[in-house]
């Protein structure tokens, strides 16, 4: 049961990361794009650390 909860959480995180990636191109200012890209990178790093 715990494995299923972990997979569901990972899927939600992946979906949020994909949404963040798609959102970057829609932002109008370079500052906002850089900020969003930074948040996405931090999220990806957390995901990688969680798996290790």
C-alpha positions as CSV (number, residue, x, y, z in Angstrom):
1,X,0.0,0.0,0.0
2,X,2.8,2.4,0.8
3,X,4.4,1.7,-2.6
4,X,1.1,2.8,-4.3
5,X,1.0,6.0,-2.3
6,X,4.7,6.8,-3.3
7,X,4.0,6.1,-6.9
8,X,0.9,8.4,-6.8
9,X,2.9,11.2,-5.2
10,X,5.7,10.8,-7.8
11,X,3.2,11.0,-10.6
12,X,1.7,14.1,-9.2
13,X,5.2,15.7,-8.8
14,X,6.0,14.7,-12.4
15,X,2.8,16.3,-13.6
16,X,3.5,19.5,-11.8
17,X,7.0,19.6,-13.2
18,X,5.7,19.1,-16.7
19,X,3.2,21.9,-16.2
20,X,6.0,24.1,-14.9
21,X,8.1,23.3,-18.0
22,X,5.2,24.2,-20.3
23,X,4.5,27.4,-18.4
24,X,8.0,28.8,-18.9
25,X,7.4,29.6,-22.6
26,X,4.1,31.3,-21.8
27,X,5.6,33.8,-19.4
28,X,6.2,37.2,-20.9
29,X,9.3,38.5,-19.1
30,X,12.8,37.0,-19.0
31,X,12.9,37.5,-15.2
32,X,9.7,35.4,-14.8
33,X,11.0,32.7,-17.1
34,X,14.3,32.5,-15.2
35,X,12.5,32.3,-11.9
36,X,10.2,29.5,-13.2
37,X,13.2,27.6,-14.7
38,X,15.0,27.9,-11.3
39,X,12.0,26.5,-9.4
40,X,11.7,23.7,-11.9
41,X,15.4,22.8,-11.5
42,X,15.1,22.8,-7.8
43,X,12.1,20.5,-8.0
44,X,14.0,18.1,-10.3
45,X,16.9,18.1,-7.9
46,X,14.6,17.2,-5.0
47,X,13.1,14.4,-7.1
48,X,16.6,13.0,-7.9
49,X,17.7,13.2,-4.3
50,X,14.5,11.4,-3.1
51,X,15.2,8.4,-5.4
52,X,18.8,8.0,-4.2
